[in-house]
Amino acid sequence: MPGLRRAILRLLILITINLPTKMLSENKLQLLQQLVHNASKEEIIWAKGYLAGYLDAANVPINISVTPAAIAVKPTILYGTETGNSKKVASQLLANFKKNKVQAKAADVFQYDIAKLEKETHALFVMSTQGEGEFPQNAVAFYEKLQASKPSLSHLKYAVLGLGDTSYPLFCYAGELLDEALAQLGAQRILPLVKADVDYAEPVNHWEKSLHDHLANAVNPSTGVAVAKPSAPASNKKNYSGVITHKVVLNDRGSNKETYHIEITADDTVDYEPGDALGIFARNDAHTVNQVLAYFKEEGSRHISIKDKSQSVSNWLAERNIKGLSKRSIGQVAELLLVTYEAEKADLLDILAVAVIPAQVSIDDLIGVLLPIAPRLYSISSSAEAHDGQVHLTVTLDTFTANNTQKTGLASHFLAHYPIGTAINFYIHKNTHFRLPTNDTDIIMIGPGTGIAPFRSFLSYRDATGAGGRNWLFFGEQYFVLDFYYQTEIQEWITTAVLTKLDVAFSRDQQDKIYVQDRIRENAGQFNEWLQNGASLYICGQRHPMGTDVENTIIEVIAAARGLSPDAAREVLNELEEQGRYQKDVY
């Protein structure tokens, strides 16, 4: 059995490389040193992959330090992202592949021609999930084209990593859909689908290790190297209970906005850091629930059971998502009610208003197709070091018009009208990719509107801890007199030199609107200087248009100040992001 003997010998060679000599007898040591001396570099590399897969499957840690040989397989990494996490994972994977001589490339699925998939041999997907199991905006077209064009992918080997949040009912559902679609088109899985929660570092590292082991041995599939199956991470979110002890509108009378400062006093010490978010499980109000009940002529007190949980129909409707339904949910409800309803977004009441409810359809059936309300995340605007025992939120009541009707957002309405002194349940969403740097590092914070929330947390923390780094804040809203959130605190931070520099933009105080990006241009030289001297850069607020406009302005500033092309300036910003010096919390 020469093949088996060779595998055993190579395994022993690798042991010799990694184990201290005192762990082997003198005879074995001499024999193994002889084998090492006679082994080729390729044989040692093969043995490395073999033992890594074997010990990883057995959950045995190992530290291998053998110079990698170039791997022939050239995988393409494709990512779909909404908040940037998938892009970060893809960039990390690409960088580590290159270090290990894997000639990989990475691309946003939005910019990737789906016809190229038919020419790829290995494709690795990093896909986030948004809202009710939706694809991120940049990946919607890719998925739809994949389903419509139905390319032949029998030659393609692939793996999918899904990023999501276990608090949401359809955890990593976009990753599931993509994984199934690729398999149906004939592609072959390298690894099973991996679902990663918000704390994704460990499963991502495990996935990456298994991928590299596979690629290192892809040129010789007969080796039988075991590839460890990454396990889905358990959620480590802790639920808390507290009471809303204070609530005040931050806008003055006459403002177009209704923004609340909300203080929650918790029963236990809340473990959170600046940059974290608070998760709220909103409920539908009684009036809306009663409107749905009226369509079915139900009282609401009748109890029904779904998945081993029994409660009244009214409670089921209070917990089910009936506002701002996604396109998929609209389709399911319309199919149940035998009605055609074409819309990207709608409330359940909008559909019921145009439907003639079939006699055979009960409210039980309706509840069965409705999803649970997904938690809503709000950036924490307090600091544990400065606001002992409390968690603060900054929430604008979301108002909009749909179907000629004035409406409000579910969660913001829920918090705005939540009674003071009443218990409320919440959890902390650890945002490990929106963190303060070391205390002596300068920071630039761009947070118009409620985007100021985490930066109030940042400044409160730095004030309480005496951090030495300089702090520069850009804030914007509509009117100085009506909408300057936390003005008194900000002025105090300027007086005490906690806040080194403040630039504000109140868009409607003059005929020509002024935004935070205009203030960045006005301070272009100093802005670039701070970045070149090591400052960390943060943006928080609405993704569109603010986030996009601000990022484009920063690229303009870098390009002009450093004499670079726009593409080169964008690459500078990308490098800052990879270094953790450019962080975004946009929504």
N, C-alpha and C positions, 0 to 999 in steps of 0.2 A: 504494500500500500504506500507507494512513494509519495503520492499527493498528501496523505494524512501525515506521513512522517515529516514532509517538508513544512506543513502547517505547524506541527508541534515544535520543530526546530526554530522556526521563525518566531513563534510565540516565546520560546525561551530566550531568543536573542533580545526581544523587546524587554523582557524581564531583566536581563542583564543590564540594559541601558538605564533602567529606571530604579532598580533596587540597590540599596547599599550593599557593598561586598560582604559585610559581616553576616548577611542573611543567607549566604550560600556556603556550602562546604568548599574546601580547597579544590577537591577534584572536579566538582561541578563548575566552579569558577573558571578553572583552567580550560575545561571543555567548552564552556560558553564563550570565553574570550577567543578561543580558536574559531568558533563558528562565526562570531562577529567579524573577525579578521577576514574570513573567506567570503562573507556575504556581500552582495552588491548593494548599492544605494537603493535601487528599486525594490529589492527584497526587504530591506529594513522599512521602507515606506509602506509596502504591502502589510508587513507585520504590525506596523503602527495602526493602520485602519482595522485590522482584524481584532487586535486586543482592545482597541477603543470601543468597537461595537460590542464585543463580548462582555467586557467589564461594565459598560454602560447599561446593558440589558440586565446585568446582575446587580446594578445599583452600587457599583464599587468605584469610588473616586480614583482618578489617575491623572498625573501631570506628565504629559509627553512633550519633550522638547527636541524634536527631530526636524531639521530643516526640510520644509515641504518641497516635493517635486511638483512641476507644473501638471495640472489636470486637464485632460483633453476636452472634457465636456464644457460647453460655453452656455450657461443658463441665462435666461432673460428674467429679470425681476420686474413685475408689474404691480403697481399699487393704486388703490382707490381710497382717497382720503377726504375727510371733511374738516377735521381740526388739525391735521398735520401729523398725527401719530403714525399712520401707516407709512407716510413718506419717511419719517425718522427711522422706522424699523427697516424699510427698504434700503435707506442710505447706510445704515449700520451693517446690514447684511452684505451690501456691495463692497464696503470698505474692508470688511473682514475676509471676504472672498479673495479680494485682490492681494491681501497680505499672505494668503495661503495659495497664491498663484492660480486661482480660478479666474478665468477670463470672463467675468460676468458683465452684464450691463443692466441698467435700471431705467424705467420709464413710467410716467403717469399714464394710466389706461386711457385718459381723455385724449392724449396725443398719440396713442398707439393705433396703427392701422391693423384692424383685426385680420386682414388677409395675410399678414406676416405670420400669424400663428401656424399656418400650414407649412411654413418653412422652419419653424423652431423645432428643436429636439427636446429642450427642457425649459419649462416656464414655471416660475415660482410667483404665486400671487399673495399679496398682503392686502386684505380687504376689510375695511371698517363697516359698521352697521349704524344707521341713523334712524331715529324716531321709531316708528312701528315696523321694524325690520326692513327698512328701506336701504337701497344702495346710496352711497354718497353721491352728490350731484355730478362729480367728475366721472363717475363710473356707470351712471344710468344708461347712457348711450352705448357704451361698450357691451353691457349685458344684453341690451335689446338687440344690438346687431349680431351678437353671438347666437342668440336664439333665432333670429330671422334668417341669417345667411347660412347657418348650419355648415360650417367648414368641416372638411374631413380631417380629424385629428388623431387618427389611429397610430400615427408615428410619434405623437407628443407624450412626453412624460411630464407630470406636473405635481405640484403640492400647493395647498391653500392654507394660509394662516388667517383666521378671522379675529379681528379686534372688536370688542364690544364691552358691555356693562351688564353684569348678571342681575342688576336691579330691574332691567327692562324685560318685558315678557317674551320678546323674540330675540334672545341673546345670540349674537353673531349670525343672524338669519341670512344676511347678504352673503356671508362666506359659505353657508350651507347651499344656497341657491347656485352660486358659482361653481362649487365643487360638484354638485349634481349635474349641472349643465355640461361641464367639461367631460364628465364620465359618459354622459349620454351621447356625446359626439365622438366617442371612441378613444379619448385620451386615457392614459394609464397613470394611476396614482403612484407617486414615489412614496408618499407617506399618507396616513389617514388625515382628514381634516383636523386642524388644531384650533380650539377656541380659547382665546386669551381674554381675561378680564382687564379692568383698568390698570391693575398692577401686573403688567405683562412682561416684565424683564425676565423672570425665570423661565416661563414657557417659550419665550422668543429665543433665549439662549439654548434651550434644549432642542428646539426645532432646528436652529442653525447648525448645531452640532450633528444632529442626525442627517441633515441635508449634506453636510460636508463629508460625512462618512460614506453616504451613498455615492456622491459624485466622485470621491477618491477611488471607489471600487467599480464605478460604472463601466470602465474600460475592460473589466474582467468579471462579468457577472457570475462566473462559476465559483468565485471565492466563497460564497455563502456567508458573507459578513452580516452579522445581525444588526439591523437598524432599530434603535430603541423607539418605541411609540411614545411620543410626548403626551402627557396626561393633561386633561383640562384642569385649570387651576380652581381651587375653591375660593369663594368670595370671602374676604376678610373684613367686610363692612360691618361696623357696629351700629346698632340702632340705639337711638336716644329718645328720651321723653323730656319735655320741658314745658314752659309756659311763656306765651308772649306777654312780656311785662311792660313794654312801651312801644308805641307806634305813632309816627308823626309824618305829615306830608312835608317834604323838603322844598317844594315849590311855593312861591308866594301866590296870593290871589290874583287871578287874571292870566296865569300861565296856561299854555296848551298841554302841559304835561301834568301827570299825577304820580309823583314818585315818592315812595314810602321808605322811611328809615324804620326798620323793625328790629327790636331787641328781644332775644329769647334767652331766658334763664333756665338752664338745664338742671335735671335732678342729680346727675352725676357730672364729674369733671369731663369735659369734652376734649378729646384728643384731636387737635387740628393745628395746622401751620399756615402762615401767610401763603396765599395762592390756592388753598383748598376751596372746595365748594360744598354747599349744604344741599342735600337731597330732600325734597318734600313730596309726599304722596297726597296730591290734591284729590278732592271729591267733588262730584257734581252737586250743585245746590238743590234744595228741595223743590223749588219752583220748576226747574228744568226737568227733574225726575217726574214730577206730577204731570207735566205736559206730555211726556212719553207715555205714562200710564193711561192718560185720557184717550189716546189713540187706540189703545187695546181694551179700554173699559175695564181696567184693573184697579183694585184698591191699593195694592202694594204690600199688604201685610202677609199675603200667602207666602209660605216658605217653599223654596225649591233647592235641590241639591245639584251641585256641579263639581265634579272631581273631588268627592268626599267632603265638600264643604256645603253646609246648609245654612241659609239665611233668607230673609225676606226679599221679595222681588225689588222693593224700594232700595234696600242695601246693595243688591247686585247692581242696579242701575247707577247708584251713587259711585260705585267703584269701577264701572265700565267706561271705556272711552267713547263718548257720544258727541264730543266737540272736535272740530277740525280733523275729521276722518281722513285717512290717507286714501289714495286712489284705489289701492287694493281692498281696503275695508269698505269703501263706497261700492265697489263691484260686488262684494259678498252680500252686503245688505240689499242692494238692488236686485240681485239674483234671488234672494230669499223672498222679497216682496213682489217679484215678477214685474219690475218696473225698469225702464231705461233711464239712467241718470249719468250724464256725461259732465264730469267736473274733476279737477285735480284735488280740490279740497271742499269739504262740506260738513255741516253738522247733521246729526241723525234727524233732527227735527225738520231740516230742509228736505230730506228725502221723504219722510213721513207725510209732509204737507202735500206732495204731489202723487202719493201712492194710494191705491185702493187696496187695503190690506186683505190678502186672500183669507178665506174663512179657515183654511187648514193651518195657517201660520199663527202660532201663539207667541206671547211675549217671552216664553221660555226659549223658543227657537231663536228669537232675536238676541237674547242675552248670550246664547251659545256661540254666536258668530262675532260678538263684540269682544274686543281685546280689553284686558285690564288697563287702567290708566297708568301710563309710564310715569316714573318719577320725574320731576323737574329739578334741574340743578341751578343754584344761584351762587355766584361768587361771594365768599364771606368777606365782609367789609370791616371786620374787627380783628384784633390780635389777642391771643390768650394772655400775653405778657402785659397788655395794657388794659384789657377789659375782663377782669377776673370773673370767671364763672358765667360769662355771657358769650353769645354768638350774635353778630349783627348782620343784617341783610340790607341791600339797597335795591328796591324793586319798583319798576315803573308799571303802572296798570296798562296793559296792552289793549288798546281800543282800535277798532277798524270797522269798515262797512263792507258787508257782503249781502248780496241779493237785496240791496236797498234797505238793509237793516243794520243798525248800530250794534256791534258785538264787542265782547271783551274776551281776552285770553283766559283759559281755564285756571291756570296756576296763579297768575297775577291777581285775578279776581278773588280766588280762594284766599290768598294771603291778605289782600287789601281789606277784605271784609271779615277776616278771622277775629273773633272776639278776644279782646285783651283779658288776661286772667284765665284763659281756657287752655287745657293741656294740648300739646301738639307733638306728633312723632316725626322724627327726622333721622337722617344718617349723614355721615361725613364722607364726601367723595375726595379721596386723596389725589391731588393733581401734581404728581411728581415731576411733570414737565412744565411747571410754572412756579419756579422756586426762586427765592432770593439767592444771590451769590454770597461770597464771604463778606463779613461786615465792613471790610475796608475797600470793597469794590464799588465804584460809581455805578449808578443806575439811571436810565432814562425811561420814564413811564408815559405812555400815550393812552389816555383813557377818557374819551368823550362820553357824555351821558352816564348811564349806570356802569360804564366801563371803568369808572373811578373806584368801584367797590374794592377790588383786590389791592389797589394802590393806597387806599386808606388803611388797609391791613398792613401793607409794606411799611408805610410811614409810621404807623402806630408802633409797629415792632421795632423799627430802627430808633425811634424816639425812646422807647422804654428800655432798650438794651444799650443805648449809647454808641451805636454803630458809627464808624468813622467815615464810611463812604459818602460821596456826594450824591444828592438826589435831585433830579430834574423832572418836573411834572408838566405834561401838556393836558389841559382839560378844555372841553368845549360843550356848549349847549346852545339854546336859542337866545335867551335874554340874560344879561348880567344881573339885573335886579330881581328877576323872577326865578332863575334856574341855576344859580351858583351853589351847587351842592357842597355842604360841609365848609362853607366859606369861612366861618369863624375859626374852625380847627386849622384850615390851611393857612390863614393869616398868622395864627399862633406859631405854626411850624416855620413860617418864614422869619418871624421875629426871633425865634430861638435857634435859627440856622439849621434846623433839621431839614428843611426844604431849601436847597441851594438856589434853585432857579424855578420860576413858575411862568408858563406861557398859557394864556387863555384865549379862546376864540368863541365869541358869542355871535352866531351866524346872522341873527335878525336885528341886531342893534344898529345896523347901517344898511344902506340901500344895496350894496354889493355884499353878498354873503361871504363870510370869512370862516374857514374851518381849521381844524388843528393842522392839517397838512400845509396850509398857508403859513402858519407860524413856524413849522419846521423849515420851510424854504427861507423864511426871513432870518432864521438862525443857522443857516446851512453850514457856515464855516465852523462855528462852535460845536454844532451837532456832530459833524465829521470828526472834529478833534477829540471829542469825548470818546467816540467809538475807537479811534486809533490809539487812544491812551488806555483802552481796556474796559470801557464801560459796558455793562449789560443792557440790552434793549428789550422792552416789553410793550406789547399792544394788547388791549382788552376792549371789547365792545362788539358791535355788529360787524359781521363779516362783510356784508355788502350793503352799501358801497364803501363804508368807512375803512374796513380792514384792507381792502384791495387798493383804495386810493392812497392811503397812508403808506403802504408798502411800496407802491410805485413812486411816491414822492421820495422816500428814503433812497431808493435806487437812483433817482435823478440826482439827489444831493451827493451821494457817494461818487457817482460818475463824474459830476462836474468838479468836485473838490479834488479828486485824485487823477483826473484826466483819463478816465476809463470809458470804454463803450458801455452801453446799457447792459449788454449780456455779461460783460466782465464784472460790472457793478452788482448785478444780480447774483453772480457766482460768489462775490464777497459776502453778500447777505446770506447765501446758502451756507457758506463756511461758518459764519457766526452762528447760524442755527444748529449746525452739526456740533459745534463746540459748546452749545448750551448758552451762548451769549445773546441769542435772539429767540425769545419765547413769545408765543401768541396764545391768548385765550379768547377766541372769537366765536360768535354764535349767530 
